[in-house]
Amino acid sequence: MPLLALAIVAGFVIVTWVARSLPGDVSVQSLHLDDGRVVMEDPRLSGFDRSGRPYTMVADRAIQSLNGGGVDLEGVRANVTVSSDSTADITAVRGHYDQDGDKLRLADGITVETSNGMTIDLKEASIDLSAGDLKSTQPVSIKMPSQTIQSGTLSVGGGGKRLTFGDGVKMTLLPTTTGTASGSTSSP
């Protein structure tokens, strides 16, 4: 019984410590300890970026060691506002958030789909959240209604204002089709 009481008190202290370290706009379905790590089921984060644009992020699980080292994420899904008329849905199999460096690393297949018809597929990406920069050293594929771009690397700087493709860049322009039912014309 004394050991059970000690475990309950220790669990309460750990849960309180974790709850205080999370921002106010985070909710968690359940929280438990597993092998010296805090496991959060269905964590949800929402708020506004520095430009006042809303965002939400959900994960199936978030796992943090009691001695720090960042947060491992599984089943990551996010929605971010890209511009006044466009949003992006982001999914990744797994990720790691380093709160000390304000960096997010996504891996094992990342898909970005924007509301204006763009789809981006990456294998991995490192994101500096404070600077708004993204780097990927693995193949990238971008599909838009009028073009596709494939490259071996991608660097996004200035909060999305500068994109640099490298290592075997291939761009395909797709002609748009216009016309009537009786005939159609295409223009490049």
C-alpha positions in Angstrom: 0.0 0.0 0.0 2.8 2.6 0.8 4.4 1.9 -2.6 1.0 2.3 -4.4 0.4 5.6 -2.5 3.9 6.8 -3.5 3.3 5.8 -7.1 0.0 7.8 -7.1 1.7 10.9 -5.6 4.6 10.6 -8.1 2.2 10.3 -11.0 0.2 13.3 -9.8 3.5 15.4 -9.5 4.6 14.3 -13.0 1.1 15.0 -14.6 1.1 18.5 -12.9 4.6 19.2 -14.1 3.7 18.2 -17.7 0.4 20.2 -17.6 2.3 23.3 -16.5 4.9 23.0 -19.2 2.3 22.9 -22.0 0.9 26.2 -23.5 -2.7 27.1 -22.7 -3.9 26.2 -26.1 -3.1 22.5 -25.8 -5.5 19.7 -25.0 -4.8 16.0 -24.4 -7.3 13.1 -24.5 -5.3 11.1 -21.9 -1.9 11.1 -20.3 0.0 8.2 -18.8 3.5 7.1 -17.9 5.2 4.3 -19.9 8.8 3.2 -19.2 10.0 6.6 -17.8 8.2 8.6 -20.5 5.1 10.7 -20.5 2.7 9.5 -23.3 -0.1 11.9 -24.4 -2.9 10.4 -26.4 -4.5 12.6 -29.1 -2.7 15.9 -28.2 -4.1 19.0 -29.9 -2.4 22.3 -30.3 -4.0 25.4 -31.8 -3.2 29.1 -31.9 -2.0 31.9 -34.1 1.4 32.4 -35.7 3.4 35.7 -35.5 1.4 37.0 -38.4 -1.9 36.3 -36.7 -2.8 33.4 -38.9 -4.6 30.5 -37.2 -3.1 27.0 -37.1 -4.0 23.6 -35.5 -1.9 20.5 -35.0 -3.1 17.1 -33.9 -1.1 13.9 -33.3 -2.1 10.3 -32.5 0.5 10.3 -29.7 3.1 12.6 -28.2 5.9 11.0 -26.1 8.3 12.9 -23.9 11.1 11.5 -21.7 11.0 12.7 -18.2 14.6 14.0 -18.6 13.8 16.2 -21.6 15.1 15.7 -25.1 12.1 17.0 -27.0 8.7 15.4 -27.9 8.3 12.5 -30.3 5.1 12.7 -32.4 3.2 9.9 -34.1 0.5 10.4 -36.7 0.9 14.2 -37.2 -1.9 16.2 -38.8 -1.9 20.0 -39.1 -3.8 22.8 -40.8 -2.1 26.1 -41.3 -3.2 29.3 -43.0 -0.9 30.1 -45.8 -2.4 33.3 -47.1 -5.7 35.2 -46.8 -7.4 32.8 -49.3 -5.4 29.6 -48.8 -4.8 26.9 -46.2 -2.6 23.8 -46.1 -3.3 20.4 -44.6 -0.1 18.7 -43.5 0.3 15.0 -42.6 3.4 13.1 -41.5 3.9 9.6 -40.1 6.2 10.8 -37.4 8.0 13.8 -36.1 10.2 15.2 -33.3 9.7 18.6 -31.7 12.7 20.3 -30.0 11.1 23.0 -27.8 14.5 24.4 -26.7 15.5 25.1 -30.4 11.9 25.7 -31.5 12.5 23.1 -34.3 10.3 20.4 -35.8 11.5 17.5 -37.7 9.0 15.5 -39.8 9.8 12.1 -41.3 8.6 8.9 -43.0 6.4 10.6 -45.6 5.0 14.1 -45.5 2.1 15.3 -47.6 1.0 18.9 -47.9 -2.2 19.7 -49.7 -3.3 23.3 -50.1 -6.8 24.6 -50.7 -5.7 26.1 -54.0 -4.8 22.8 -55.5 -1.1 22.2 -54.7 0.2 18.9 -53.4 3.7 18.5 -52.0 5.3 15.1 -51.1 8.5 15.0 -49.1 10.3 12.1 -47.3 11.5 14.3 -44.5 11.8 18.0 -43.5 13.5 20.0 -40.8 11.6 23.2 -39.9 12.9 26.1 -37.9 9.6 27.4 -36.4 11.0 30.7 -35.1 12.6 31.6 -38.5 9.9 30.1 -40.7 12.5 28.1 -42.6 12.3 24.5 -44.0 15.0 22.2 -45.4 14.7 18.8 -47.0 17.6 16.8 -48.2 15.5 14.1 -49.7 13.5 14.0 -52.9 10.6 16.5 -53.2 7.6 16.4 -55.6 5.3 19.4 -56.1 2.2 19.1 -58.2 0.1 22.1 -59.2 -2.7 22.3 -61.8 -0.4 23.9 -64.4 3.0 22.3 -63.5 5.0 19.8 -61.6 8.4 20.2 -59.9 10.7 17.4 -58.8 14.0 17.9 -57.0 16.5 16.2 -54.8 16.5 18.9 -52.2 14.3 21.9 -51.1 15.0 24.9 -49.0 12.3 27.4 -48.0 13.4 30.7 -46.4 11.9 33.9 -45.3 8.7 32.3 -44.1 8.0 30.9 -47.5 9.1 33.9 -49.6 12.2 32.1 -51.0 12.2 28.6 -52.4 15.4 26.9 -53.6 15.4 23.6 -55.4 18.5 21.6 -55.9 20.1 18.3 -57.0 18.4 17.3 -60.2 15.5 19.7 -60.6 12.9 18.8 -63.2 10.0 21.1 -64.0 7.1 20.1 -66.3 4.6 22.7 -67.6 1.1 21.4 -68.3 -1.0 23.2 -70.9 -4.4 24.3 -69.8 -7.3 23.2 -72.0 -10.1 25.7 -72.9 -12.9 25.5 -75.4 -16.4 24.3 -76.0 -18.1 20.9 -76.3 -17.7 20.9 -80.1 -14.0 21.6 -80.1 -11.3 22.5 -77.8 -8.1 24.4 -77.9 -5.1 24.3 -75.7 -2.8 27.1 -74.8 0.6 26.7 -73.1 
